Amino acid sequence: MLSVGNRPLWRSLVGIAVVLCLPSTVHSADPDVPVSTTSIVKNIENSEVERGQLVKLNGENLASGELVTVIFCNVALSKCDENDQNKRAMAFARPDSISFTVPHSVPLGRYEVRIKYSDKVIPPAPGVLRVKAPQATLEDISPPVPFAEKAGANEPETYSVVLFGTNFSGGDLAWENKLLVKGNLPLIACDGDNEKNVGGPNKRIPESKNEPSNSVGGSTDAPLPLPSAGACTAKLGVNATLDGKSVQFTGIPGEYYGINKLSVQVGDEVPTEGRLVTFAYVSRTFPLIATLVAMVALAALIGLIIYRGKGKAISNTGRTLRTGSLFFLDEETNTYSLSKFQFYAWTFAILTGYTYLSLALSWVQGKFEFAHVPANLPWLFGTAVGTSIIANQVTNYKGNKGQGDIEPKLSDFFTQGGLVAPERFQYFLWTVIGSIWFILLTFSISPAEIRELPTVPQDFLLLTGISAVGYLGGKAARKAGPRISTISAEASAAGTTPRTLTLLVTGGGLSCTNAALMRIGVKQGQATPAGAAPAGTAPTSAAPATASAFSFKDVVPNMIDPAGKSLLPDIIEKDQDAGDDFAKAIRVTLKSPDPTWLNKGEYRFTLVNPDGQKAEADYSLP
């Protein structure tokens, strides 16, 4: 057989042919590195592997026992960086094969495999090595409802999500994870590295799998890589944990608001199963702010309707009240009603919570539907309604509570006729704390997570019912309190002996026993008030004077006749609803009254029933 040296002639001819063909196949190799003319790689035994798996190259004369360097050249790029340490592996050669493990630092893709040893390079192995990823899975998305964020005042709104699963590309290779929204083209992070931007805006996308290319190893017969068809997305950022169990996408364009199905594509592998997520239409604070604005607007609208219908809110004394006072004012007693307060408090709390829930479900979670109401919440609302109705019935049967001070005060909610009523006080506190806490609990739930209004515990409902029963029981057990509607005063003419003062008092629940306490106060520093009202009517000042502006004295000493007999008030009309000892109208005649009570000016009359409940009213003498 013909031979050259110790080698067969045919092998020498093959080596010469390889050298002659080398410029067209390894044109990017370093020209200063000699090409081995004897070592040949015939094929890649397993051409599709995952990172960390073994690859075997079969060949001849492969420098047995020498340490060789395996270089991965991405065929999608126009140049091979043989010095990139992330795309190199070390292996020991056998005469007919080289086995190596694909490093975990090698990006996914299709590679031309080169071997270097002893400052020589072996011609590339025929074919392409495809580094693939194991099938990824998507298990969860957090948060389920991402809110739009802004990096700056002039920056567009974007979203961020964290996806949990398995087999994502982690660490420095996080850019291999591509986000698919609604199954559309994947969103790819833009990067300065061309390899990360395959398919990006500065890189033409091959239209078919076999389109010719000028890439490394770009033979018209070899299949080309088909990069993902999506262009890179500005502002999109990708980060992943090293274990590949979670990947975060930031800078997702705000145009994707609403309900979307997200999936992840690792490299060019099959995307994961999609999971639903809702990109919020509005900001995180929108439901809270919109709820507060809506409640204020609703209150203003109702107040306007009341104002247009009834005009200004005027108390029994002629004082102008805030329009909102009409919601709580008991016109019979000119006091604030606890039964009305608890009804409005729970109505407002439930309405506020339901508005917040509806806005969160619709504009944040994308569920435009009626919000679900917890099963026991109607019981709470029913308790408030029932308490208000029963309280009115008790009032109709037993009579009103005492009027107390001349003007309505916040203390009316837990007092009765000027006296603190324990059952009213505890019910007032329970209502305030319960309704406020219900609103705070509702607002504390993120609009992205809220599904229904807070569930009211059964023991809370039980305590609310007990508190309501206590309030109603105390209302039924207590006697009716005094209330004064009008006072007509008439003094005998100067010079008559003895002088008298007659007061005609109308109202209800007025005690006409000798145990009742009556007092008259003279307004200090105003014996003849300017613009005093005509005799027998109440003054019409915009703000009645406080009790400290009057100097009070008891009436009782002036109701004793010369024989020492107590003079009871004359009953003009009995109050049958309140009891036998109560009247709706009485006449009080004072003989030889205190001289200061007979001058022109403004006065305040106080009647205190035997149980301590009181009522006050102003009158004047011309």
C-alpha positions in Angstrom: 0.0 0.0 0.0 1.3 3.5 -0.9 2.2 5.5 2.1 3.8 8.7 3.2 6.1 8.1 6.1 4.2 5.8 8.4 0.8 6.9 7.4 -1.4 5.5 4.6 -1.7 7.6 1.5 -5.4 8.0 1.7 -5.2 9.6 5.2 -2.7 12.1 4.0 -5.0 13.0 1.1 -7.9 13.5 3.5 -5.8 15.8 5.7 -4.8 17.9 2.7 -8.5 18.1 1.7 -9.4 19.3 5.2 -6.8 22.0 5.1 -7.9 23.2 1.7 -11.5 23.4 2.9 -10.7 25.0 6.3 -11.1 28.7 5.3 -14.7 28.1 4.4 -15.7 26.3 7.5 -13.7 27.8 10.4 -13.1 31.2 9.0 -13.4 32.8 12.4 -10.6 30.7 14.0 -7.5 32.4 15.1 -5.2 32.3 11.9 -2.1 32.2 14.2 -3.2 28.8 15.7 -2.2 25.9 13.6 -4.9 23.4 12.5 -4.3 19.8 13.2 -4.1 17.8 10.0 -4.3 14.4 11.7 -7.0 14.7 14.4 -10.6 14.4 13.0 -14.0 14.7 14.8 -16.4 12.6 12.9 -19.7 13.3 14.7 -21.4 14.4 17.9 -22.9 11.3 19.4 -25.6 13.1 21.5 -26.4 16.3 19.7 -29.1 17.6 22.1 -28.3 17.8 25.7 -29.0 19.9 28.8 -26.5 21.8 30.8 -24.6 19.4 33.1 -25.1 16.5 30.8 -22.3 14.5 29.0 -21.4 15.0 25.3 -19.3 12.5 23.4 -17.4 13.4 20.2 -16.3 10.5 18.1 -13.2 10.8 15.9 -9.7 9.7 15.0 -6.2 10.6 16.3 -7.6 12.7 19.1 -4.5 13.3 21.1 -4.9 10.5 23.6 -4.4 11.4 27.2 -4.0 15.2 26.6 -6.1 17.9 28.2 -8.1 19.6 25.6 -10.3 22.7 25.6 -13.8 22.5 24.2 -15.1 25.8 22.8 -18.8 26.5 22.1 -19.4 28.9 19.2 -23.0 30.0 18.9 -24.1 29.6 15.3 -26.6 32.4 15.6 -23.8 34.9 15.9 -21.5 36.2 13.2 -18.3 35.8 15.4 -17.1 33.3 17.8 -15.4 34.5 21.0 -13.1 31.7 21.8 -11.9 33.5 24.9 -15.3 33.5 26.6 -14.7 31.5 29.7 -18.5 30.8 30.1 -18.4 28.8 26.8 -15.4 26.6 27.4 -15.0 23.2 28.9 -12.0 21.0 29.7 -11.7 17.3 28.9 -9.2 14.4 28.4 -9.0 13.0 24.9 -9.0 9.4 24.0 -7.7 8.2 20.7 -11.2 7.9 19.2 -13.4 10.1 21.4 -13.6 13.1 23.6 -16.2 13.3 26.4 -17.1 16.4 28.3 -19.8 17.9 30.4 -21.7 21.0 29.2 -21.0 23.7 31.8 -23.9 25.4 33.5 -22.6 28.7 32.3 -23.3 27.9 28.6 -26.4 29.7 27.4 -29.1 27.8 25.6 -28.7 27.6 21.8 -27.0 25.8 18.9 -23.3 25.5 18.9 -20.4 24.6 16.7 -18.0 22.6 18.9 -14.3 23.2 18.5 -11.4 21.4 20.2 -8.0 23.0 21.0 -5.0 21.3 22.5 -1.2 21.9 22.5 -1.9 25.2 20.6 -3.6 23.3 17.9 -7.2 23.4 16.8 -9.1 20.4 15.5 -11.5 21.1 12.6 -15.1 21.7 13.9 -17.3 18.6 14.5 -19.9 18.2 11.7 -23.4 19.1 12.8 -24.6 21.3 15.6 -24.8 20.7 19.3 -28.0 22.0 20.8 -27.9 23.0 24.4 -31.5 22.8 25.6 -33.4 23.4 28.8 -35.5 20.9 30.7 -39.2 21.5 30.4 -40.1 24.4 32.8 -43.3 24.5 34.9 -45.2 27.4 36.2 -46.8 26.9 39.6 -47.7 30.3 41.0 -47.6 34.0 40.4 -47.1 36.7 42.9 -48.7 39.1 43.4 -51.9 37.7 41.8 -52.8 41.3 41.0 -49.8 43.5 40.2 -50.2 47.3 40.4 -48.7 49.7 37.9 -45.5 51.5 39.0 -43.6 54.5 37.7 -39.8 54.8 37.9 -40.2 58.6 37.5 -42.6 61.4 36.8 -42.1 61.2 33.1 -41.7 57.4 32.9 -44.4 55.1 31.6 -46.3 52.8 33.9 -45.0 49.3 34.1 -45.8 46.1 36.1 -43.7 43.6 38.0 -44.4 39.9 38.8 -42.6 37.0 40.3 -43.3 33.6 38.8 -42.6 30.4 40.8 -42.0 27.0 39.3 -39.1 24.7 38.2 -36.4 24.6 35.6 -36.2 28.4 34.9 -32.8 29.6 33.8 -31.2 31.1 36.9 -28.5 33.6 37.9 -26.6 35.3 35.0 -28.7 33.4 32.5 -32.0 34.8 33.7 -32.3 36.6 30.4 -33.1 33.3 28.8 -36.5 33.3 30.4 -39.1 35.0 28.2 -42.5 36.1 29.3 -45.6 35.3 27.2 -48.7 37.4 27.8 -51.9 35.9 26.5 -49.9 33.4 24.5 -48.6 36.2 22.2 -45.0 36.8 21.1 -42.7 36.6 24.1 -41.4 39.6 25.9 -37.6 39.6 25.8 -35.3 41.7 27.9 -33.1 44.1 25.9 -29.3 43.8 26.6 -26.1 45.0 25.2 -25.0 41.4 24.5 -26.1 40.4 21.0 -26.5 36.9 22.1 -29.2 38.0 24.6 -30.9 40.0 21.9 -31.3 37.3 19.3 -34.6 38.3 17.7 -34.3 41.9 19.1 -34.9 45.1 17.3 -31.3 45.3 16.1 -31.2 41.7 14.9 -33.0 40.4 11.9 -35.2 37.4 12.6 -34.9 34.5 10.1 -38.2 33.9 8.4 -37.8 30.1 8.2 -35.9 27.4 9.8 -33.6 26.8 6.8 -33.0 30.4 5.7 -29.4 31.0 4.6 -27.3 33.0 7.0 -23.8 34.4 7.4 -23.5 33.0 10.9 -20.8 30.7 12.1 -21.2 27.3 10.4 -23.9 28.9 8.1 -24.2 26.1 5.5 -27.3 26.2 3.4 -27.8 22.5 4.2 -27.5 22.8 8.0 -30.7 23.8 10.0 -30.5 27.2 11.5 -31.6 28.1 15.0 -35.0 29.7 15.1 -34.9 32.4 17.8 -38.1 33.5 19.6 -40.2 35.7 17.4 -40.6 38.5 19.9 -38.5 41.7 19.8 -36.9 42.9 23.0 -38.9 45.1 25.2 -37.5 48.3 26.5 -37.4 48.6 30.4 -38.1 44.9 30.8 -35.8 43.3 33.4 -35.4 39.7 34.3 -33.9 38.2 37.5 -33.9 34.7 38.7 -32.7 32.6 41.6 -29.8 30.3 41.1 -31.9 27.2 41.7 -34.2 28.2 38.9 -37.4 28.1 41.0 -38.4 31.7 40.7 -38.0 34.4 38.1 -38.9 38.1 38.4 -40.0 40.2 35.4 -40.0 44.0 35.9 -40.9 46.7 33.5 -43.8 44.9 31.8 -45.5 47.5 29.6 -48.6 49.1 31.1 -50.6 48.4 28.0 -51.2 44.8 29.3 -53.6 46.0 32.0 -56.5 43.7 32.7 -56.8 39.9 33.0 -54.0 38.1 31.3 -52.6 34.5 31.0 -48.9 34.4 31.7 -46.5 31.7 30.7 -42.7 31.4 30.6 -40.6 30.2 27.7 -37.1 29.2 28.5 -35.0 29.7 25.5 -36.8 28.2 22.5 -38.4 25.4 24.5 -42.1 24.8 24.8 -43.7 27.4 27.0 -45.2 26.5 30.4 -48.8 26.1 31.0 -50.4 29.6 31.4 -51.7 31.0 34.7 -54.1 33.9 35.0 -53.1 37.2 36.5 -54.8 40.6 36.6 -52.7 43.7 35.9 -54.6 46.3 37.8 -56.3 49.1 35.8 -55.7 51.6 38.6 -53.2 52.4 41.3 -53.1 50.7 44.7 -54.7 53.7 46.5 -57.5 54.3 44.0 -60.2 52.2 45.7 -59.5 53.8 49.1 -59.5 57.4 47.7 -62.5 56.8 45.4 -64.4 55.3 48.3 -63.8 58.3 50.6 -64.7 60.7 47.8 -67.8 58.8 47.0 -69.0 58.8 50.7 -68.4 62.5 51.0 -70.1 63.2 47.7 -73.1 61.0 48.8 -73.4 62.8 52.1 -73.2 66.2 50.4 -75.9 65.1 47.9 -78.2 63.9 50.7 -77.5 67.1 52.7 -78.3 69.2 49.6 -81.6 67.3 49.1 -82.6 67.8 52.7 -81.6 71.5 52.6 -83.6 72.1 49.4 -86.6 70.2 50.9 -86.6 71.6 54.5 -84.4 74.6 54.3 -82.0 75.4 57.2 -82.0 73.1 60.2 -83.5 75.1 63.0 -83.6 73.8 66.6 -86.6 74.4 68.9 -84.8 77.4 70.3 -84.5 79.0 66.9 -80.8 78.2 66.6 -79.5 77.3 63.1 -77.9 73.9 63.1 -75.7 72.1 60.6 -77.7 70.3 58.0 -76.1 67.0 59.1 -77.7 67.4 62.5 -81.1 66.6 61.0 -79.9 63.0 60.6 -79.6 62.5 64.3 -82.0 65.1 65.8 -85.1 64.0 67.7 -87.4 67.0 67.1 -89.6 66.0 70.0 -86.8 66.5 72.6 -84.4 68.6 70.6 -81.7 66.1 71.4 -79.6 63.7 69.4 -81.0 60.2 69.1 -78.9 57.2 69.9 -81.2 54.8 67.9 -80.7 57.0 64.8 -77.0 57.2 65.4 -76.4 53.4 65.6 -78.6 52.9 62.5 -76.6 55.4 60.4 -73.3 54.3 61.8 -73.7 50.7 60.7 -75.3 51.8 57.4 -72.4 54.0 56.7 -69.8 51.4 57.7 -71.4 48.6 55.5 -71.9 51.0 52.6 -68.3 52.2 52.8 -67.0 48.7 53.0 -69.1 47.5 50.1 -68.1 50.5 47.9 -64.4 49.8 48.6 -64.9 46.1 47.8 -66.8 46.8 44.6 -64.1 49.2 43.4 -61.3 46.8 44.2 -63.0 43.8 42.5 -63.8 45.8 39.3 -61.0 48.2 38.7 -58.2 46.3 40.4 -59.1 42.6 39.9 -61.0 43.1 36.7 -64.2 41.4 38.1 -67.1 43.6 37.1 -69.8 42.0 39.1 -71.8 42.4 42.3 -69.6 41.8 45.3 -70.4 38.9 47.6 -71.7 39.8 51.1 -70.8 37.5 54.0 -73.7 35.4 55.2 -73.9 36.9 58.7 -73.5 40.6 57.7 -77.2 41.0 57.0 -77.9 40.0 60.6 -75.7 42.8 61.8 -77.5 45.3 59.5 -80.9 43.8 60.6 -79.9 44.3 64.3 -79.3 48.0 63.6 -82.6 48.4 61.7 -84.6 46.4 64.3 -83.1 48.4 67.2 -84.1 51.7 65.6 -87.7 50.5 65.0 -88.2 49.0 68.5 -86.7 52.2 70.1 -89.4 54.3 68.3 -92.1 51.9 69.5 -90.8 52.1 73.1 -90.8 55.9 72.8 -94.4 55.9 71.6 -95.5 53.7 74.5 -93.3 55.1 77.4 -92.7 58.7 76.2 -89.6 60.5 75.2 -86.4 60.8 77.2 -85.6 64.0 79.0 -84.6 66.9 77.0 -81.6 67.8 79.0 -79.7 71.0 78.0 -81.4 73.6 75.9 -79.3 72.7 72.8 -78.5 69.3 71.3 -75.1 68.0 72.2 -73.0 65.0 71.4 -73.5 63.9 75.0 -77.2 63.3 74.2 -76.1 60.0 72.6 -75.3 58.5 76.1 -77.4 60.7 78.4 -81.1 60.9 79.2 -82.4 64.1 80.5 -78.9 65.3 81.3 -78.0 62.1 83.2 -75.6 59.5 82.0 -77.4 56.3 81.3 -75.1 53.2 81.6 -77.0 51.1 79.0 -76.9 54.0 76.5 -73.2 54.6 77.2 -72.1 51.0 76.6 -74.3 50.8 73.4 -72.9 54.0 72.1 -69.3 52.8 72.6 -70.0 49.4 71.2 -71.5 51.0 68.1 -68.6 53.5 67.6 -65.9 50.9 68.1 -67.6 48.2 66.1 -68.4 50.3 63.0 -65.0 52.0 62.9 -63.2 48.7 63.3 -65.3 47.2 60.5 -64.2 50.0 58.1 -60.6 49.8 59.2 -60.5 46.0 58.7 -62.0 46.5 55.2 -59.4 49.1 54.3 -56.6 47.0 55.7 -57.1 44.3 53.1 -55.2 45.0 49.9 -57.5 45.8 46.9 -55.6 43.1 45.1 -56.5 40.4 47.7 -59.9 41.4 49.0 -62.7 38.9 48.0 -65.5 39.9 50.3 -66.2 42.1 53.3 -64.7 41.0 56.6 -66.7 38.2 58.2 -68.4 39.3 61.4 -67.8 36.7 64.1 -70.9 35.1 65.7 -69.9 36.1 69.2 -69.6 39.7 68.0 -73.2 39.5 66.6 -74.3 38.0 69.9 -72.6 40.8 71.9 -74.1 43.4 69.6 -77.6 41.9 70.2 -77.1 41.9 73.9 -75.9 45.5 73.9 -79.0 46.5 71.8 -81.3 44.6 74.2 -79.7 46.4 77.1 -80.2 49.7 75.5 -83.9 49.0 74.7 -84.5 47.5 78.1 -83.1 50.6 79.8 -85.2 52.8 77.6 -88.4 50.8 78.5 -87.6 50.7 82.2 -86.9 54.4 82.7 -89.7 56.9 83.1 -90.3 59.5 80.5 -88.2 62.6 80.9 -89.4 66.2 80.7 -89.3 68.3 77.6 -90.3 71.9 77.2 -91.7 73.2 73.9 -92.8 76.8 74.9 -92.9 79.0 78.0 -95.3 82.0 78.3 -94.4 84.4 81.1 -96.5 87.1 82.7 -95.6 89.4 85.6 -98.0 91.5 87.6 -97.8 95.2 87.2 -95.4 97.2 89.3 -97.1 98.5 92.5 -99.3 95.5 93.0 -99.0 93.7 96.3 -97.9 90.9 96.4 -96.3 90.8 93.0 -96.7 87.5 91.1 -95.0 85.8 88.2 -97.0 83.2 86.1 -95.3 80.7 83.8 -97.3 78.6 81.4 -95.1 75.7 80.4 -96.0 73.3 77.6 -94.2 70.1 76.4 -94.4 66.6 77.8 -93.3 64.4 80.7 -93.5 67.5 83.1 -93.6 66.3 86.7 -96.3 68.0 88.7 -95.4 66.7 92.2 -93.7 68.6 95.0 -90.6 66.5 94.4 -89.9 68.3 91.1 -87.2 70.9 91.2 -87.7 74.2 89.3 -85.1 76.9 88.8 -85.1 80.2 87.1 -81.9 81.8 85.8 -81.4 85.4 85.1 -79.0 86.3 82.3 -76.1 88.1 83.8 -75.4 91.7 82.6 -78.5 92.0 80.5 -81.5 93.2 82.5 -83.1 94.7 79.3 -81.7 92.7 76.4 -81.6 94.3 73.0 -84.1 93.0 70.6 -85.8 90.9 73.3 -88.6 88.7 72.0 -92.2 89.6 72.8 -93.6 88.3 76.1 -94.5 84.6 76.0 -92.1 83.5 73.3 -88.6 82.2 73.2 -85.8 84.4 72.1 -84.5 84.0 68.6 -80.8 84.5 69.1 -78.5 82.5 66.8 -76.6 81.0 69.6 -78.3 80.7 73.0 -76.2 81.6 76.0 -74.6 78.8 78.0 -75.8 77.9 81.4 -72.9 79.8 83.0 -74.3 83.0 81.6 -77.3 82.7 83.9 -77.6 83.1 87.7 -80.0 80.4 88.9 -82.2 80.3 92.0 -84.7 77.6 93.1 -88.3 78.3 92.6 -89.6 76.2 95.5 -89.4 78.9 98.2 -91.6 81.1 96.1 -94.3 78.5 95.9 -95.2 78.6 99.6 -98.4 80.4 100.6 -98.6 82.5 103.8 -100.0 79.5 105.7 -96.9 77.5 104.8 -98.7 75.2 102.4 -96.8 74.1 99.3 -98.4 75.3 96.1 -98.2 72.7 93.3 -98.3 73.7 89.7 -101.7 73.7 88.1 -102.1 70.9 85.6 -103.5 72.2 82.4 -103.2 69.0 80.4 -102.1 65.6 81.7 -99.6 63.4 79.8 -101.3 60.0 79.9 -98.4 58.3 78.0 -95.9 59.3 80.7 -98.1 58.5 83.7 -100.5 60.1 86.2 -98.0 62.4 87.8 -97.0 64.0 84.5 -98.4 66.7 82.4 -98.1 68.2 78.9 -98.9 71.7 80.1 -98.6 73.2 83.6 -99.1 76.7 85.1 -96.6 77.8 87.7 -97.7 80.8 89.8 -95.0 82.4 92.0 -96.1 84.7 94.8 -93.6 87.4 95.8 -90.9 86.0 93.5 -87.4 87.1 93.5 -87.4 90.8 92.4 -84.7 90.0 89.7 -87.2 87.7 88.0 -89.6 90.6 87.3 -87.3 92.9 85.3 -87.1 93.1 81.5 -84.6 90.6 80.1 -84.0 87.0 79.2 -84.4 84.1 81.5 -83.9 80.3 81.5 -86.4 78.0 83.2 -85.2 74.5 84.3 -87.5 71.6 85.4 -85.9 68.6 87.0 -88.1 65.5 87.4 -87.8 63.4 90.6 -85.6 60.8 88.7 -83.1 63.5 87.9 -84.0 64.1 84.2 -84.3 67.7 83.3 -85.4 70.1 80.6 -84.5 73.7 79.9 -86.1 76.5 77.9 -85.6 80.2 77.6 -88.2 82.9 77.9 -88.2 86.7 78.1 -90.1 89.5 79.8 -90.8 92.7 77.9 
